[in-house]
Amino acid sequence: MPRQVEFELQAECPVTRARAGWLHTAHGSIATPAFMPVGTQATVKGLSQRDLYEDLGARIILGNTYHLYLRPGAETIQKLGGLHRFMAWPGAILTDSGGFQVFSLSG
């Protein structure tokens, strides 16, 4: 099975061990370190996907699994063609588990 994500190291600082490289995904390659906008519920407020991708050069966006589970829900996202189509996002998507929100927002 081919790897879905691969990191290509370009440089490493011998003092701090900071690294620069490329994160290769099925939806494109991202130079690291990188600016990663947060689209908690599949959108970054105040900017269009075009603004993010073309004008700001963002190649990856962060979403929150728990918030997406609550609204619009997995079934809706699936019916609309998956997360990339639902978001109209051509680049890579990173989602966190939402584990913190499960416990902090559970009332």
N, CA, C and O atoms as a GROMACS GRO file, in nm:
protein
  428
    1MET      N    1   0.085  -0.118   0.000
    1MET     CA    2   0.000   0.000   0.000
    1MET      C    3   0.090   0.125   0.000
    1MET      O    4   0.179   0.136   0.084
    2PRO      N    5   0.068   0.219  -0.092
    2PRO     CA    6   0.152   0.338  -0.097
    2PRO      C    7   0.125   0.428   0.023
    2PRO      O    8   0.015   0.432   0.078
    3ARG      N    9   0.229   0.501   0.062
    3ARG     CA   10   0.214   0.593   0.174
    3ARG      C   11   0.126   0.710   0.134
    3ARG      O   12   0.137   0.764   0.024
    4GLN      N   13   0.038   0.749   0.224
    4GLN     CA   14  -0.053   0.860   0.197
    4GLN      C   15   0.012   0.994   0.230
    4GLN      O   16  -0.020   1.096   0.169
    5VAL      N   17   0.102   0.994   0.328
    5VAL     CA   18   0.170   1.115   0.370
    5VAL      C   19   0.318   1.082   0.385
    5VAL      O   20   0.355   0.980   0.442
    6GLU      N   21   0.400   1.172   0.334
    6GLU     CA   22   0.544   1.152   0.345
    6GLU      C   23   0.610   1.286   0.374
    6GLU      O   24   0.572   1.388   0.318
    7PHE      N   25   0.710   1.285   0.462
    7PHE     CA   26   0.784   1.407   0.493
    7PHE      C   27   0.924   1.397   0.434
    7PHE      O   28   0.995   1.299   0.457
    8GLU      N   29   0.962   1.498   0.359
    8GLU     CA   30   1.094   1.505   0.297
    8GLU      C   31   1.175   1.615   0.367
    8GLU      O   32   1.145   1.734   0.352
    9LEU      N   33   1.274   1.576   0.442
    9LEU     CA   34   1.357   1.669   0.516
    9LEU      C   35   1.450   1.745   0.421
    9LEU      O   36   1.519   1.684   0.340
   10GLN      N   37   1.451   1.877   0.432
   10GLN     CA   38   1.537   1.961   0.350
   10GLN      C   39   1.655   2.016   0.429
   10GLN      O   40   1.767   2.026   0.378
   11ALA      N   41   1.630   2.052   0.554
   11ALA     CA   42   1.736   2.110   0.638
   11ALA      C   43   1.701   2.093   0.784
   11ALA      O   44   1.584   2.090   0.822
   12GLU      N   45   1.804   2.081   0.868
   12GLU     CA   46   1.785   2.072   1.012
   12GLU      C   47   1.893   2.154   1.080
   12GLU      O   48   2.010   2.144   1.045
   13CYS      N   49   1.854   2.235   1.178
   13CYS     CA   50   1.948   2.316   1.253
   13CYS      C   51   2.016   2.226   1.356
   13CYS      O   52   1.948   2.161   1.436
   14PRO      N   53   2.150   2.221   1.356
   14PRO     CA   54   2.219   2.134   1.451
   14PRO      C   55   2.207   2.181   1.597
   14PRO      O   56   2.228   2.103   1.689
   15VAL      N   57   2.174   2.308   1.617
   15VAL     CA   58   2.163   2.362   1.753
   15VAL      C   59   2.024   2.340   1.810
   15VAL      O   60   2.009   2.286   1.919
   16THR      N   61   1.922   2.383   1.735
   16THR     CA   62   1.784   2.377   1.787
   16THR      C   63   1.708   2.254   1.739
   16THR      O   64   1.602   2.221   1.793
   17ARG      N   65   1.759   2.189   1.638
   17ARG     CA   66   1.695   2.074   1.573
   17ARG      C   67   1.567   2.113   1.499
   17ARG      O   68   1.487   2.026   1.463
   18ALA      N   69   1.547   2.244   1.477
   18ALA     CA   70   1.436   2.290   1.394
   18ALA      C   71   1.455   2.231   1.255
   18ALA      O   72   1.567   2.215   1.207
   19ARG      N   73   1.343   2.197   1.190
   19ARG     CA   74   1.351   2.132   1.060
   19ARG      C   75   1.269   2.208   0.957
   19ARG      O   76   1.170   2.274   0.989
   20ALA      N   77   1.312   2.197   0.832
   20ALA     CA   78   1.238   2.249   0.718
   20ALA      C   79   1.230   2.137   0.617
   20ALA      O   80   1.322   2.058   0.602
   21GLY      N   81   1.120   2.132   0.548
   21GLY     CA   82   1.105   2.026   0.449
   21GLY      C   83   0.974   2.037   0.375
   21GLY      O   84   0.912   2.143   0.370
   22TRP      N   85   0.934   1.925   0.318
   22TRP     CA   86   0.810   1.916   0.242
   22TRP      C   87   0.724   1.803   0.297
   22TRP      O   88   0.772   1.692   0.318
   23LEU      N   89   0.598   1.833   0.318
   23LEU     CA   90   0.499   1.733   0.356
   23LEU      C   91   0.421   1.700   0.230
   23LEU      O   92   0.349   1.785   0.178
   24HIS      N   93   0.435   1.579   0.181
   24HIS     CA   94   0.368   1.537   0.057
   24HIS      C   95   0.242   1.458   0.092
   24HIS      O   96   0.247   1.362   0.168
   25THR      N   97   0.130   1.500   0.035
   25THR     CA   98   0.002   1.431   0.055
   25THR      C   99  -0.064   1.406  -0.080
   25THR      O  100  -0.017   1.454  -0.182
   26ALA      N  101  -0.171   1.331  -0.079
   26ALA     CA  102  -0.246   1.305  -0.202
   26ALA      C  103  -0.308   1.433  -0.257
   26ALA      O  104  -0.347   1.438  -0.374
   27HIS      N  105  -0.319   1.537  -0.174
   27HIS     CA  106  -0.381   1.662  -0.216
   27HIS      C  107  -0.280   1.775  -0.231
   27HIS      O  108  -0.316   1.892  -0.226
   28GLY      N  109  -0.154   1.740  -0.249
   28GLY     CA  110  -0.052   1.841  -0.273
   28GLY      C  111   0.061   1.835  -0.172
   28GLY      O  112   0.057   1.761  -0.074
   29SER      N  113   0.162   1.914  -0.199
   29SER     CA  114   0.280   1.923  -0.113
   29SER      C  115   0.281   2.056  -0.041
   29SER      O  116   0.243   2.160  -0.097
   30ILE      N  117   0.324   2.053   0.084
   30ILE     CA  118   0.325   2.171   0.169
   30ILE      C  119   0.467   2.193   0.219
   30ILE      O  120   0.526   2.104   0.280
   31ALA      N  121   0.521   2.312   0.192
   31ALA     CA  122   0.652   2.347   0.246
   31ALA      C  123   0.636   2.370   0.396
   31ALA      O  124   0.540   2.435   0.439
   32THR      N  125   0.728   2.318   0.475
   32THR     CA  126   0.722   2.339   0.620
   32THR      C  127   0.848   2.410   0.665
   32THR      O  128   0.955   2.390   0.608
   33PRO      N  129   0.836   2.494   0.767
   33PRO     CA  130   0.713   2.524   0.842
   33PRO      C  131   0.611   2.595   0.753
   33PRO      O  132   0.647   2.656   0.652
   34ALA      N  133   0.485   2.586   0.792
   34ALA     CA  134   0.378   2.639   0.707
   34ALA      C  135   0.272   2.711   0.790
   34ALA      O  136   0.250   2.680   0.907
   35PHE      N  137   0.209   2.808   0.727
   35PHE     CA  138   0.091   2.872   0.784
   35PHE      C  139  -0.026   2.778   0.759
   35PHE      O  140  -0.051   2.739   0.646
   36MET      N  141  -0.098   2.743   0.864
   36MET     CA  142  -0.212   2.652   0.852
   36MET      C  143  -0.335   2.719   0.913
   36MET      O  144  -0.350   2.720   1.035
   37PRO      N  145  -0.422   2.776   0.828
   37PRO     CA  146  -0.542   2.839   0.881
   37PRO      C  147  -0.634   2.737   0.948
   37PRO      O  148  -0.635   2.619   0.912
   38VAL      N  149  -0.709   2.783   1.046
   38VAL     CA  150  -0.800   2.697   1.119
   38VAL      C  151  -0.942   2.721   1.069
   38VAL      O  152  -0.996   2.831   1.079
   39GLY      N  153  -1.001   2.615   1.015
   39GLY     CA  154  -1.140   2.617   0.971
   39GLY      C  155  -1.217   2.518   1.055
   39GLY      O  156  -1.257   2.412   1.007
   40THR      N  157  -1.239   2.551   1.182
   40THR     CA  158  -1.296   2.459   1.279
   40THR      C  159  -1.416   2.383   1.224
   40THR      O  160  -1.424   2.261   1.237
   41GLN      N  161  -1.509   2.454   1.163
   41GLN     CA  162  -1.628   2.389   1.108
   41GLN      C  163  -1.624   2.393   0.955
   41GLN      O  164  -1.723   2.424   0.889
   42ALA      N  165  -1.508   2.359   0.900
   42ALA     CA  166  -1.486   2.344   0.756
   42ALA      C  167  -1.479   2.476   0.680
   42ALA      O  168  -1.485   2.477   0.557
   43THR      N  169  -1.466   2.586   0.751
   43THR     CA  170  -1.450   2.714   0.682
   43THR      C  171  -1.370   2.810   0.770
   43THR      O  172  -1.382   2.808   0.893
   44VAL      N  173  -1.291   2.892   0.706
   44VAL     CA  174  -1.218   2.998   0.776
   44VAL      C  175  -1.304   3.123   0.766
   44VAL      O  176  -1.332   3.170   0.656
   45LYS      N  177  -1.346   3.175   0.878
   45LYS     CA  178  -1.436   3.290   0.879
   45LYS      C  179  -1.369   3.412   0.817
   45LYS      O  180  -1.255   3.445   0.849
   46GLY      N  181  -1.442   3.479   0.730
   46GLY     CA  182  -1.396   3.606   0.674
   46GLY      C  183  -1.312   3.596   0.548
   46GLY      O  184  -1.279   3.698   0.488
   47LEU      N  185  -1.276   3.474   0.505
   47LEU     CA  186  -1.197   3.456   0.384
   47LEU      C  187  -1.257   3.344   0.300
   47LEU      O  188  -1.306   3.245   0.354
   48SER      N  189  -1.254   3.360   0.170
   48SER     CA  190  -1.301   3.252   0.083
   48SER      C  191  -1.189   3.150   0.066
   48SER      O  192  -1.073   3.177   0.095
   49GLN      N  193  -1.227   3.031   0.020
   49GLN     CA  194  -1.127   2.928  -0.007
   49GLN      C  195  -1.029   2.978  -0.112
   49GLN      O  196  -0.909   2.949  -0.104
   50ARG      N  197  -1.078   3.052  -0.210
   50ARG     CA  198  -0.992   3.109  -0.314
   50ARG      C  199  -0.891   3.205  -0.254
   50ARG      O  200  -0.773   3.201  -0.288
   51ASP      N  201  -0.937   3.292  -0.163
   51ASP     CA  202  -0.846   3.385  -0.096
   51ASP      C  203  -0.735   3.309  -0.024
   51ASP      O  204  -0.617   3.344  -0.035
   52LEU      N  205  -0.773   3.205   0.048
   52LEU     CA  206  -0.675   3.126   0.123
   52LEU      C  207  -0.574   3.058   0.032
   52LEU      O  208  -0.454   3.066   0.055
   53TYR      N  209  -0.625   2.992  -0.071
   53TYR     CA  210  -0.540   2.910  -0.156
   53TYR      C  211  -0.458   2.993  -0.254
   53TYR      O  212  -0.337   2.977  -0.264
   54GLU      N  213  -0.526   3.081  -0.327
   54GLU     CA  214  -0.457   3.156  -0.433
   54GLU      C  215  -0.385   3.280  -0.382
   54GLU      O  216  -0.270   3.304  -0.419
   55ASP      N  217  -0.450   3.358  -0.299
   55ASP     CA  218  -0.391   3.484  -0.257
   55ASP      C  219  -0.294   3.470  -0.139
   55ASP      O  220  -0.189   3.534  -0.138
   56LEU      N  221  -0.329   3.387  -0.041
   56LEU     CA  222  -0.243   3.370   0.076
   56LEU      C  223  -0.147   3.253   0.063
   56LEU      O  224  -0.051   3.242   0.140
   57GLY      N  225  -0.171   3.164  -0.034
   57GLY     CA  226  -0.082   3.051  -0.057
   57GLY      C  227  -0.095   2.937   0.043
   57GLY      O  228  -0.007   2.852   0.051
   58ALA      N  229  -0.204   2.935   0.118
   58ALA     CA  230  -0.226   2.824   0.213
   58ALA      C  231  -0.246   2.695   0.134
   58ALA      O  232  -0.320   2.693   0.035
   59ARG      N  233  -0.182   2.589   0.176
   59ARG     CA  234  -0.194   2.461   0.108
   59ARG      C  235  -0.251   2.352   0.198
   59ARG      O  236  -0.270   2.238   0.155
   60ILE      N  237  -0.276   2.388   0.323
   60ILE     CA  238  -0.334   2.294   0.419
   60ILE      C  239  -0.425   2.374   0.511
   60ILE      O  240  -0.397   2.490   0.542
   61ILE      N  241  -0.532   2.312   0.555
   61ILE     CA  242  -0.627   2.377   0.645
   61ILE      C  243  -0.659   2.279   0.758
   61ILE      O  244  -0.662   2.158   0.737
   62LEU      N  245  -0.684   2.333   0.876
   62LEU     CA  246  -0.712   2.251   0.994
   62LEU      C  247  -0.861   2.255   1.024
   62LEU      O  248  -0.921   2.363   1.030
   63GLY      N  249  -0.921   2.140   1.044
   63GLY     CA  250  -1.061   2.130   1.085
   63GLY      C  251  -1.070   2.052   1.215
   63GLY      O  252  -0.976   1.984   1.254
   64ASN      N  253  -1.183   2.061   1.281
   64ASN     CA  254  -1.204   1.992   1.408
   64ASN      C  255  -1.310   1.884   1.391
   64ASN      O  256  -1.426   1.912   1.362
   65THR      N  257  -1.268   1.760   1.411
   65THR     CA  258  -1.356   1.645   1.389
   65THR      C  259  -1.482   1.651   1.476
   65THR      O  260  -1.591   1.622   1.428
   66TYR      N  261  -1.467   1.688   1.601
   66TYR     CA  262  -1.582   1.691   1.691
   66TYR      C  263  -1.686   1.794   1.645
   66TYR      O  264  -1.805   1.765   1.642
   67HIS      N  265  -1.639   1.915   1.610
   67HIS     CA  266  -1.733   2.018   1.564
   67HIS      C  267  -1.801   1.976   1.434
   67HIS      O  268  -1.921   2.000   1.416
   68LEU      N  269  -1.726   1.912   1.344
   68LEU     CA  270  -1.786   1.864   1.219
   68LEU      C  271  -1.885   1.751   1.246
   68LEU      O  272  -1.986   1.739   1.176
   69TYR      N  273  -1.857   1.668   1.344
   69TYR     CA  274  -1.949   1.561   1.384
   69TYR      C  275  -2.082   1.619   1.434
   69TYR      O  276  -2.189   1.570   1.400
   70LEU      N  277  -2.072   1.725   1.514
   70LEU     CA  278  -2.194   1.788   1.567
   70LEU      C  279  -2.273   1.858   1.458
   70LEU      O  280  -2.395   1.848   1.452
   71ARG      N  281  -2.202   1.930   1.372
   71ARG     CA  282  -2.267   2.006   1.266
   71ARG      C  283  -2.169   2.027   1.153
   71ARG      O  284  -2.068   2.094   1.174
   72PRO      N  285  -2.191   1.977   1.039
   72PRO     CA  286  -2.316   1.928   0.982
   72PRO      C  287  -2.340   1.779   1.004
   72PRO      O  288  -2.449   1.729   0.976
   73GLY      N  289  -2.239   1.707   1.052
   73GLY     CA  290  -2.253   1.563   1.075
   73GLY      C  291  -2.189   1.482   0.964
   73GLY      O  292  -2.182   1.526   0.849
   74ALA      N  293  -2.144   1.363   1.001
   74ALA     CA  294  -2.073   1.275   0.907
   74ALA      C  295  -2.160   1.235   0.788
   74ALA      O  296  -2.112   1.230   0.675
   75GLU      N  297  -2.286   1.208   0.813
   75GLU     CA  298  -2.376   1.166   0.705
   75GLU      C  299  -2.392   1.275   0.600
   75GLU      O  300  -2.389   1.247   0.480
   76THR      N  301  -2.408   1.398   0.644
   76THR     CA  302  -2.422   1.510   0.550
   76THR      C  303  -2.295   1.530   0.469
   76THR      O  304  -2.301   1.549   0.347
   77ILE      N  305  -2.180   1.525   0.535
   77ILE     CA  306  -2.052   1.540   0.464
   77ILE      C  307  -2.035   1.429   0.361
   77ILE      O  308  -1.992   1.455   0.249
   78GLN      N  309  -2.069   1.307   0.398
   78GLN     CA  310  -2.060   1.194   0.306
   78GLN      C  311  -2.152   1.213   0.186
   78GLN      O  312  -2.111   1.190   0.072
   79LYS      N  313  -2.276   1.254   0.211
   79LYS     CA  314  -2.372   1.274   0.102
   79LYS      C  315  -2.327   1.382   0.004
   79LYS      O  316  -2.359   1.377  -0.114
   80LEU      N  317  -2.253   1.479   0.055
   80LEU     CA  318  -2.206   1.590  -0.029
   80LEU      C  319  -2.071   1.561  -0.094
   80LEU      O  320  -2.011   1.651  -0.153
   81GLY      N  321  -2.023   1.438  -0.085
   81GLY     CA  322  -1.902   1.399  -0.158
   81GLY      C  323  -1.774   1.397  -0.078
   81GLY      O  324  -1.666   1.391  -0.137
   82GLY      N  325  -1.784   1.402   0.053
   82GLY     CA  326  -1.664   1.398   0.136
   82GLY      C  327  -1.620   1.538   0.178
   82GLY      O  328  -1.675   1.638   0.133
   83LEU      N  329  -1.522   1.541   0.264
   83LEU     CA  330  -1.482   1.668   0.326
   83LEU      C  331  -1.423   1.767   0.227
   83LEU      O  332  -1.453   1.886   0.235
   84HIS      N  333  -1.341   1.722   0.132
   84HIS     CA  334  -1.284   1.815   0.035
   84HIS      C  335  -1.392   1.882  -0.049
   84HIS      O  336  -1.387   2.003  -0.071
   85ARG      N  337  -1.488   1.806  -0.095
   85ARG     CA  338  -1.596   1.866  -0.176
   85ARG      C  339  -1.686   1.954  -0.089
   85ARG      O  340  -1.727   2.061  -0.132
   86PHE      N  341  -1.716   1.909   0.032
   86PHE     CA  342  -1.799   1.988   0.122
   86PHE      C  343  -1.735   2.124   0.150
   86PHE      O  344  -1.803   2.226   0.154
   87MET      N  345  -1.604   2.125   0.168
   87MET     CA  346  -1.531   2.248   0.198
   87MET      C  347  -1.493   2.326   0.073
   87MET      O  348  -1.456   2.444   0.081
   88ALA      N  349  -1.502   2.262  -0.044
   88ALA     CA  350  -1.454   2.323  -0.168
   88ALA      C  351  -1.307   2.362  -0.153
   88ALA      O  352  -1.266   2.471  -0.191
   89TRP      N  353  -1.229   2.270  -0.095
   89TRP     CA  354  -1.088   2.295  -0.066
   89TRP      C  355  -1.001   2.201  -0.149
   89TRP      O  356  -1.011   2.079  -0.136
   90PRO      N  357  -0.912   2.258  -0.235
   90PRO     CA  358  -0.829   2.174  -0.320
   90PRO      C  359  -0.704   2.120  -0.252
   90PRO      O  360  -0.643   2.024  -0.301
   91GLY      N  361  -0.665   2.179  -0.142
   91GLY     CA  362  -0.541   2.140  -0.075
   91GLY      C  363  -0.561   2.029   0.027
   91GLY      O  364  -0.665   1.964   0.032
   92ALA      N  365  -0.459   2.011   0.108
   92ALA     CA  366  -0.462   1.909   0.213
   92ALA      C  367  -0.549   1.956   0.330
   92ALA      O  368  -0.566   2.076   0.352
   93ILE      N  369  -0.602   1.861   0.404
   93ILE     CA  370  -0.682   1.890   0.523
   93ILE      C  371  -0.624   1.810   0.639
   93ILE      O  372  -0.598   1.690   0.627
   94LEU      N  373  -0.603   1.876   0.750
   94LEU     CA  374  -0.562   1.810   0.873
   94LEU      C  375  -0.677   1.826   0.972
   94LEU      O  376  -0.727   1.937   0.991
   95THR      N  377  -0.719   1.718   1.033
   95THR     CA  378  -0.824   1.729   1.134
   95THR      C  379  -0.769   1.680   1.268
   95THR      O  380  -0.696   1.581   1.274
   96ASP      N  381  -0.805   1.751   1.372
   96ASP     CA  382  -0.771   1.699   1.504
   96ASP      C  383  -0.889   1.617   1.554
   96ASP      O  384  -0.998   1.622   1.496
   97SER      N  385  -0.867   1.543   1.658
   97SER     CA  386  -0.969   1.449   1.705
   97SER      C  387  -1.089   1.516   1.768
   97SER      O  388  -1.199   1.461   1.770
   98GLY      N  389  -1.068   1.634   1.821
   98GLY     CA  390  -1.175   1.699   1.894
   98GLY      C  391  -1.188   1.646   2.036
   98GLY      O  392  -1.286   1.677   2.105
   99GLY      N  393  -1.091   1.566   2.082
   99GLY     CA  394  -1.096   1.507   2.215
   99GLY      C  395  -1.108   1.609   2.327
   99GLY      O  396  -1.181   1.588   2.424
  100PHE      N  397  -1.037   1.721   2.314
  100PHE     CA  398  -1.045   1.825   2.416
  100PHE      C  399  -1.187   1.879   2.425
  100PHE      O  400  -1.241   1.898   2.534
  101GLN      N  401  -1.249   1.905   2.308
  101GLN     CA  402  -1.384   1.961   2.306
  101GLN      C  403  -1.486   1.863   2.362
  101GLN      O  404  -1.584   1.904   2.425
  102VAL      N  405  -1.466   1.734   2.340
  102VAL     CA  406  -1.559   1.634   2.392
  102VAL      C  407  -1.573   1.649   2.543
  102VAL      O  408  -1.684   1.641   2.596
  103PHE      N  409  -1.461   1.671   2.611
  103PHE     CA  410  -1.465   1.680   2.757
  103PHE      C  411  -1.491   1.822   2.807
  103PHE      O  412  -1.558   1.840   2.908
  104SER      N  413  -1.439   1.922   2.738
  104SER     CA  414  -1.454   2.059   2.787
  104SER      C  415  -1.590   2.119   2.755
  104SER      O  416  -1.635   2.209   2.826
  105LEU      N  417  -1.657   2.071   2.650
  105LEU     CA  418  -1.786   2.127   2.610
  105LEU      C  419  -1.904   2.036   2.642
  105LEU      O  420  -2.018   2.066   2.605
  106SER      N  421  -1.878   1.925   2.710
  106SER     CA  422  -1.985   1.827   2.731
  106SER      C  423  -2.086   1.866   2.837
  106SER      O  424  -2.183   1.793   2.859
  107GLY      N  425  -2.066   1.978   2.902
  107GLY     CA  426  -2.166   2.030   2.994
  107GLY      C  427  -2.157   1.970   3.128
  107GLY      O  428  -2.236   2.004   3.216
   0.00000   0.00000   0.00000
